[in-house]
Amino acid sequence: MSGFRQLFNGIFLVNGRICTKNLVQGINVYGERLFSENGSEYREWVPFRSKLAAAVKKNLKTVPINNAAKVLYLGIAEGTTASHVSDIIGNDGLIVGIDISEKTMRKLLRICEQRKNIIPIIADANQPDRYVESLEHIKFDIIFQDVSQKNQVDILRKNAEIFLKPNGFALLALKAKSISSTSNVKNIFEVQEIELKKHFKIIERVNLEPFEKDHMFYVLQKL
Protein backbone atom coordinates (compact mmCIF):
# COMPACT_ATOMS: atom_id res chain seq x y z
CA MET A 1 0.00 0.00 0.00
CA SER A 2 2.02 2.98 -1.19
CA GLY A 3 1.48 6.23 0.66
CA PHE A 4 0.06 4.51 3.74
CA ARG A 5 1.54 3.85 7.18
CA GLN A 6 0.47 3.79 10.80
CA LEU A 7 1.87 6.52 13.06
CA PHE A 8 0.16 5.62 16.35
CA ASN A 9 -2.76 3.51 17.50
CA GLY A 10 -5.59 4.62 15.21
CA ILE A 11 -3.58 7.40 13.56
CA PHE A 12 -2.30 6.96 10.02
CA LEU A 13 -0.44 8.76 7.28
CA VAL A 14 -2.39 8.46 4.04
CA ASN A 15 -0.79 10.03 0.97
CA GLY A 16 1.17 12.39 3.22
CA ARG A 17 -1.85 13.48 5.29
CA ILE A 18 -2.54 12.65 8.93
CA CYS A 19 -5.78 10.66 9.13
CA THR A 20 -7.96 8.55 11.38
CA LYS A 21 -10.08 5.63 10.24
CA ASN A 22 -13.63 6.93 9.92
CA LEU A 23 -15.96 5.46 12.54
CA VAL A 24 -19.00 6.72 10.61
CA GLN A 25 -18.33 5.91 6.97
CA GLY A 26 -19.28 8.44 4.33
CA ILE A 27 -19.69 11.31 6.78
CA ASN A 28 -17.18 14.04 7.53
CA VAL A 29 -17.41 16.43 10.48
CA TYR A 30 -15.88 19.79 9.55
CA GLY A 31 -15.38 19.61 5.81
CA GLU A 32 -12.27 17.40 6.01
CA ARG A 33 -11.43 15.18 3.07
CA LEU A 34 -12.18 11.45 3.06
CA PHE A 35 -9.79 8.89 1.59
CA SER A 36 -10.21 5.23 0.71
CA GLU A 37 -7.30 2.86 1.28
CA ASN A 38 -7.36 -0.94 1.21
CA GLY A 39 -11.14 -1.07 1.60
CA SER A 40 -11.31 1.35 4.54
CA GLU A 41 -12.23 5.02 4.75
CA TYR A 42 -9.99 7.60 6.42
CA ARG A 43 -10.65 11.20 7.48
CA GLU A 44 -7.98 13.83 7.04
CA TRP A 45 -7.00 15.32 10.40
CA VAL A 46 -6.21 18.94 9.63
CA PRO A 47 -3.38 20.40 11.83
CA PHE A 48 -4.71 23.95 11.52
CA ARG A 49 -8.05 22.76 12.96
CA SER A 50 -6.79 20.53 15.78
CA LYS A 51 -4.04 21.05 18.35
CA LEU A 52 -3.44 17.32 18.71
CA ALA A 53 -3.08 16.94 14.95
CA ALA A 54 -0.71 19.92 15.00
CA ALA A 55 1.37 18.21 17.70
CA VAL A 56 1.53 15.01 15.62
CA LYS A 57 2.55 17.07 12.60
CA LYS A 58 5.30 18.61 14.76
CA ASN A 59 6.67 15.10 15.41
CA LEU A 60 5.03 14.31 18.73
CA LYS A 61 6.40 10.92 19.79
CA THR A 62 3.75 9.88 22.33
CA VAL A 63 -0.02 9.61 21.80
CA PRO A 64 -1.40 7.48 24.65
CA ILE A 65 -4.91 7.07 23.19
CA ASN A 66 -5.85 3.47 22.53
CA ASN A 67 -8.85 1.54 21.31
CA ALA A 68 -11.56 1.35 24.03
CA ALA A 69 -9.97 4.16 26.09
CA LYS A 70 -12.09 6.37 28.35
CA VAL A 71 -11.36 10.05 27.76
CA LEU A 72 -12.52 13.10 29.72
CA TYR A 73 -12.35 16.01 27.28
CA LEU A 74 -12.32 19.44 28.96
CA GLY A 75 -13.19 22.18 26.50
CA ILE A 76 -14.55 19.88 23.82
CA ALA A 77 -16.11 22.85 21.95
CA GLU A 78 -17.65 21.83 18.61
CA GLY A 79 -15.95 18.44 18.67
CA THR A 80 -13.44 18.74 15.83
CA THR A 81 -10.55 17.04 17.65
CA ALA A 82 -12.90 14.87 19.70
CA SER A 83 -14.35 13.38 16.51
CA HIS A 84 -10.90 12.06 15.60
CA VAL A 85 -10.36 10.78 19.14
CA SER A 86 -13.74 9.07 18.69
CA ASP A 87 -12.33 7.32 15.61
CA ILE A 88 -9.29 6.14 17.58
CA ILE A 89 -11.10 4.75 20.64
CA GLY A 90 -13.84 3.08 18.59
CA ASN A 91 -17.26 1.93 19.72
CA ASP A 92 -15.84 0.29 22.86
CA GLY A 93 -14.35 3.58 24.05
CA LEU A 94 -15.94 6.62 25.65
CA ILE A 95 -15.48 10.38 25.49
CA VAL A 96 -17.20 12.58 28.05
CA GLY A 97 -17.02 16.13 26.71
CA ILE A 98 -17.27 19.12 29.06
CA ASP A 99 -17.97 22.60 27.73
CA ILE A 100 -19.62 25.67 29.19
CA SER A 101 -20.86 27.11 25.90
CA GLU A 102 -24.42 26.22 24.93
CA LYS A 103 -23.77 27.48 21.40
CA THR A 104 -20.88 25.12 20.74
CA MET A 105 -22.67 22.32 22.57
CA ARG A 106 -25.56 22.52 20.09
CA LYS A 107 -23.10 21.87 17.26
CA LEU A 108 -21.47 19.07 19.23
CA LEU A 109 -24.83 17.36 19.72
CA ARG A 110 -25.09 16.79 15.97
CA ILE A 111 -21.81 14.86 16.10
CA CYS A 112 -22.99 12.91 19.15
CA GLU A 113 -26.05 11.73 17.21
CA GLN A 114 -23.70 10.02 14.74
CA ARG A 115 -21.00 9.00 17.20
CA LYS A 116 -22.44 7.13 20.16
CA ASN A 117 -19.12 7.05 22.01
CA ILE A 118 -19.31 10.80 22.82
CA ILE A 119 -21.40 12.03 25.75
CA PRO A 120 -21.72 15.84 26.12
CA ILE A 121 -22.10 17.69 29.42
CA ILE A 122 -22.69 21.43 29.71
CA ALA A 123 -20.57 22.48 32.68
CA ASP A 124 -17.65 24.63 33.78
CA ALA A 125 -14.45 22.54 33.76
CA ASN A 126 -13.16 24.82 36.52
CA GLN A 127 -15.84 23.38 38.83
CA PRO A 128 -15.60 19.58 38.61
CA ASP A 129 -17.63 19.27 41.82
CA ARG A 130 -20.65 20.28 39.71
CA TYR A 131 -20.43 17.15 37.55
CA VAL A 132 -18.63 14.70 39.81
CA GLU A 133 -21.86 12.88 40.71
CA SER A 134 -22.56 12.19 37.04
CA LEU A 135 -19.10 10.69 36.51
CA GLU A 136 -18.12 9.24 39.88
CA HIS A 137 -18.51 5.68 38.55
CA ILE A 138 -15.93 6.29 35.79
CA LYS A 139 -12.17 6.39 36.10
CA PHE A 140 -10.69 7.87 32.96
CA ASP A 141 -7.57 6.68 31.18
CA ILE A 142 -6.92 10.12 29.70
CA ILE A 143 -7.86 13.73 30.31
CA PHE A 144 -7.63 16.08 27.35
CA GLN A 145 -7.49 19.71 28.51
CA ASP A 146 -8.10 22.48 25.98
CA VAL A 147 -9.63 25.21 28.16
CA SER A 148 -7.91 28.53 27.48
CA GLN A 149 -8.20 30.17 30.88
CA LYS A 150 -5.72 31.84 33.20
CA ASN A 151 -5.69 28.82 35.54
CA GLN A 152 -5.37 26.13 32.87
CA VAL A 153 -2.99 23.99 34.89
CA ASP A 154 -5.17 24.18 37.98
CA ILE A 155 -8.24 23.12 35.99
CA LEU A 156 -6.34 20.06 34.82
CA ARG A 157 -5.08 19.30 38.33
CA LYS A 158 -8.54 19.45 39.92
CA ASN A 159 -10.08 17.17 37.33
CA ALA A 160 -7.16 14.75 37.38
CA GLU A 161 -7.35 14.38 41.16
CA ILE A 162 -10.99 13.31 40.92
CA PHE A 163 -11.32 11.48 37.62
CA LEU A 164 -7.96 10.29 36.29
CA LYS A 165 -6.74 6.76 36.98
CA PRO A 166 -3.47 6.28 38.87
CA ASN A 167 -0.66 6.68 36.32
CA GLY A 168 -3.25 7.90 33.80
CA PHE A 169 -2.31 10.33 31.05
CA ALA A 170 -3.21 13.94 30.39
CA LEU A 171 -2.94 15.88 27.14
CA LEU A 172 -2.72 19.63 27.71
CA ALA A 173 -2.90 22.38 25.10
CA LEU A 174 -1.44 25.32 27.04
CA LYS A 175 -2.10 28.79 25.64
CA ALA A 176 0.39 31.29 27.05
CA LYS A 177 -1.53 34.45 26.25
CA SER A 178 -4.58 33.23 28.16
CA ILE A 179 -2.39 33.14 31.26
CA SER A 180 -0.79 36.54 30.71
CA SER A 181 -1.02 38.88 27.74
CA THR A 182 2.06 40.86 28.80
CA SER A 183 4.59 38.34 30.17
CA ASN A 184 7.29 36.68 28.08
CA VAL A 185 5.89 33.52 26.52
CA LYS A 186 8.98 31.44 27.34
CA ASN A 187 8.76 32.49 30.99
CA ILE A 188 5.06 31.64 31.12
CA PHE A 189 5.72 28.09 29.99
CA GLU A 190 8.60 27.72 32.48
CA VAL A 191 6.42 28.83 35.40
CA GLN A 192 3.52 26.60 34.36
CA GLU A 193 5.83 23.61 34.03
CA ILE A 194 6.97 24.09 37.62
CA GLU A 195 3.32 23.74 38.66
CA LEU A 196 2.73 20.79 36.35
CA LYS A 197 5.67 18.87 37.82
CA LYS A 198 4.02 18.94 41.26
CA HIS A 199 1.28 16.64 39.97
CA PHE A 200 2.46 15.11 36.68
CA LYS A 201 5.48 13.69 34.96
CA ILE A 202 6.13 15.66 31.78
CA ILE A 203 6.66 12.99 29.13
CA GLU A 204 6.83 15.31 26.15
CA ARG A 205 6.26 18.90 25.09
CA VAL A 206 5.81 20.27 21.56
CA ASN A 207 5.57 23.89 20.45
CA LEU A 208 2.61 24.21 18.07
CA GLU A 209 3.95 27.01 15.86
CA PRO A 210 3.05 27.67 13.05
CA PHE A 211 -0.31 25.96 13.52
CA GLU A 212 -1.14 27.68 16.83
CA LYS A 213 0.56 30.81 18.13
CA ASP A 214 1.96 30.78 21.68
CA HIS A 215 0.78 27.23 22.39
CA MET A 216 2.67 24.33 23.94
CA PHE A 217 1.24 20.83 23.80
CA TYR A 218 2.10 18.50 26.72
CA VAL A 219 1.84 14.77 27.21
CA LEU A 220 1.70 14.17 30.97
CA GLN A 221 1.38 11.23 33.33
CA LYS A 222 -0.28 11.46 36.73
CA LEU A 223 2.09 11.02 39.67
N, C-alpha and C positions, 0 to 999 in steps of 0.2 A: 504494500500500500504506500505509494510514494506520496510525500507531503503529509504524512500522518504519524504522530507519535504521542505517547502518553507522558505528561509532565508530572502530574500528581494523581492521587486517587480521584477519579472523576473529572480531571482537567486534562485537556488534550490540545495539541497543536495540529490544526488542520489547514493545510496550504498556507502556513505561516501565520495563522490567526489563532489566538487563544479561544478555546471553545469548551462548552460542556455538552454532554449528551442530553438531548431534549427529553424531558420527562413527559411532556404533553406534545406529541408529534403534530407537526403542521401549524403550530401556533407560536408566534414570537411574542415578546412582552413589551419591548420598547423600540421596535423598529429594527432590531438586530437581524443580520442575515442568517439564513439557515443553510446548512451544507449537508449533503448526503455522502457517506463514506462507508463502504463495506456493508451496505444494507441498514445502516443506522443514520439517524438525523442528529446534527450537532448545531448548537446555537453559538454564534460569535459572541464573545465576552469582551465588550468594548472598553479599553483601559481609560478612556476619557469619561466614561459613564459609571465606573466602578472603581473604588479605591483598592479593593482586593485584586481585581484584574490588573490595575496599574502596578501594584506591588509584584505580581507575578511577572509582568512585563519588565520590571526593573530587576529581575533575577532573584526574587525571593526564593529561598531554598527550602522553607518549611511551611507546608499548608496542612495543619492537623485535622482536616475535615474528612471524615470517612463515611462510607455507606452506613446507614442506620444511626448516624450520630444525632444527639439531641443538642440543639443550638438555641440559646437565648440571644435574640438580636435586639440590641438597644439602639433606637434610632433607625428603625427599619424603613421609614419614609414610604416611598411609593413601591418599594420592593424590587428595584432593579438588581442590586447585588444579591438580595435574598432569593430571587428566582433562580439564579445560577447555583447558589448553595442548595436550593431545593433539588436541582438536578443531581448534585453530587451525593446528597444523603439518601435520595430515592424514597420510595413509598414506605419503607420501614423506618425512616428517620422522622424528625420533628423539628420544626422551627417555631418558636413562640416569639412573635414580633411585637415590641413595645414602641409606641410612638404617641406623642401628645397632640399631634395635629389631626383634627377631624378631617380636614381637607385631603391630606395625603392618605389618611386611612381609607377614605372612600375609594381612592384609586387602587389601594392595596387589596381591598375586598374583591375586586374583579379578578385579581390574580389568584386569590385564595379560593375562588369558586372553581378554578381550573386545577389548582395544586392543593390537594387535600392535606399535604404535610406542612402547611403553614397556618398557624392560628394567630390572629391579630388581637391585640389588647390595647385599647386607648388608655394610656397612663403616662405619668411623668417618671422617667427612668431615674430621676434624682430622689424618688420616694418609693423604693421597693417595698416598704411596709404596706403600701396601698394595694399591691397585687400579690403579696406573699401567700395569702390564703388560697388564691387560685392556682398557685404553682408549687405549693409546699410538698406535694407528692412527687415532684420531678427533681432529679439531680442532673444538671446539664453537663455534657462533655466539654462544651465550648460556649464562651460568651463572646459575641461580636459587638464591639462598642464603637458606634459612629454618631455620638451626640456631641455636637460642637458647642460646648459650654465652658465657662471659666474653670469649673471644677471637674473636668473630664476624667481625671485619674480617680478622684474620689467617687464619682458615679460608678466607675468600674469596680472599685474596691468594695463598695457597699453591696453591689449585686453579687460579686464573686463570693463574699463571705456567706451569703445566704444560699445561693443557688448552684455554685460551681462545685463539681466533684473534687475531692482531694487529688492533687496533681493534674487537675483539668487545665485546659488551655484557654487563653483569651487572645483575641485579635483586636487591636486598638488602632483606630485611625485618629491620630492626635493632631489637631489643628492649632498651630501656635498662636495665630492672631485672635482666636477666640479666648485665649488665656490672657493675652496682653497685646494691645494694638501698638504699643510704644516700645516695648522691650526688644532687645536683640533676639532674633529667632533662635540662634544657636544656644544662647543662654537659657531660653525658655525650655528647650528640649532637655538640657543638662539638669535643670532644676526638677522637671517633671520625672526624669529618670531616677533621681534620688528617691522620690516618693514611690515610684513603681517598685523599686528594689526592696522596699520594706515588706511588700506583699507578694511579689512575683519574681521569678527568674526571667530575665530578658534573654530569650533564645535568639532573637534576630530583630534587626531594625532596618528599614529601607526608606530612604527619602523618595517621595513621590513626584518630585519635579521630573519632567515638565507637565505631567498629567494633572497634578494638584499642587497649587502654590502653598508653601509653608506648612506642608503636611509630612509627618513621619508615621510610617506604619510599623507596628510592633507585633511580634509573636511572643507571647508570654506564657509562663506556666505557674500555676498557683503553688505557693510555698506551703 
